[in-house]
C-alpha cells in the first residue's frame, strides 16, 4: 500500500501499517495501537472534527479496521 499524497499523520500511519504487514498478517491489537496513536493526533483531527456537522450520519466500511470520528456539540 502506497502512502501516496496523504497528510503527514496518515502517511506515518500507513508506513507503520506497512511495517507491521511486512512480517505477515499483523495482529489486530497491533493495528489497534496504531489506530489509537493516529486518533490521538488532536492537532490533525481537531480542525476536521470541527468542520463536521453534529448530525452527520455514520459511514462504516464493509470490513477492516475503522477509525470513527464523531462530532458532538459542546455539552453533549
Buried (B, 14 or more C-beta within 10 A) or exposed (E): EEBEEEEEBBBBBBEBBEEBEEEEEBEEEBBEEBBEEBBEBEEBBEEEEEEEEEEEEEEEEEEEEEEEEEBEEEEE
